Amino acid sequence: MALREILTEPNKLLREKSLAVEGVDENLQKLMDDMLETMYTAPGIGLAAIQIGVPKRVIVLDIGWRDKPENTNEEEQKERKKPMYFVNPEIISKSANNSTYEEGCLSVPGQFAEINRPDNCHV
């Protein structure tokens, strides 16, 4: 695995449309592994391929790994990791109920906002 540079605003590549992935192969798996390592190191809970300059429809997420008690050691934190990989994700359905959370973006460092989103989503 390798750390990748995370592009930040106002990089024009971040506004490009990502292309559909034709198939998952060894190269794509390596990309996703690199994305995870980059995301964990940043630290973040999600990263899209376009954020590292790769215009492919790929996202990695691990929404719970950072929710840890202060006294959790590195080994316990490793056990909490439950990465998810999304290739060509599409929203199938979403809840009519919304939840509001503070969110940030690794491509817009230091900026956070309260975002209202559906509380459930089938992808």
N, C-alpha and C positions, 0 to 999 in steps of 0.2 A: 504494500500500500504506500501511497505517496500523498503528501499534502499538496493541495492545489491552491492557487491564488484566487481569492474571492473578489470578483469585480464589484466596484462600488459606483453609485450614482456620481456623476452623470454619464457613465460609460454607455455609449449608444447600443452596444451589443445586448444590453439588458432589455431593450425595447423590441428586439427582433422576435419574430414568431419562431418557436421551436418546431422542428420536424418530427414526424412520427418515426418510431423505431420499427424496423422491419423484423427484427428477431433478436433474441437474447443469446449472446455468444460470450466467449471468454473475454473479449475486449470490453464488452458492455459491463460484464460483472466486475472487471478491474476498475472501470470508471466508477461504478456504484460503490465499490469498496473505498476508492480514493475519496469519493464524495463524503462517505460516512466519517472517515478519519479527519477530513477537513472540517466537517460540521462539528464533531466532538471537540476538536482542538480550538475552534473559534471562540467560545463554545456556543452552539445553537441547538435547535431541536428539529430543524428542517433545512433542506438545501435542494435547489433545483439545478439541473445541469447547466442551464444558461448562466447561472451565477458564477460558474467557473469557466465561462467562455465556450461551452459546448452546447450548441443549439439543437438539443434533442429533448424529446418529451419524457424526461426521467426526473423523478423526485425521490429523495430519501428522507425518512422521518424517524425520530425516536422521541416521542413526546413526554415520556416519563423518567428518563435517565437522570435529569438534573433535579428532580423533586426528591431530595434526600435530606435526612437529618444532618446537622452540622458535624456530628461525630462519626459519620460513615467513612470508613477507610476506602482506599482505592480498589481493593479486591471486591468489597461489597458493592461499590458503585459499578464495577464491571458486570456483576451479576444482575444489576438492574437494567442493563441495556437490552432493549428489545427492538432492534431496527426493523423498519418496514421499507420495502422497495416498491416503487410504482413506475411502471413502464406504460406509456400511452394512457395515463389516467383519464377517466371521464366520470363526471358526476351523474349517477343514475337517478337518485332521488335525494331530497333533503327535507329535514324537519321544518314544520311551520313555526316551531318554537325556537327562539333565539337566546343566545347567551352572549354576554359581553366580557371580554378579557383584554388585558393589556398585551399588546403584541409589538414585536420589533422585527427587523429584517437585517440579516447579515450584510446585505448590499447597501443598507442605509444605516451605518453604524451610529449608535448613540441616540437614535430617534425611536420613541415608543408612543403608542396611541391606544386608546380604548376602542376596540373593534367589536361590532355587533355581527355575529354570524349564526347560522343555524346550529342548534346544539347536537344534531346528528346528521350524518351524511353517508349515503351508500355510494362507494366509489368502485 
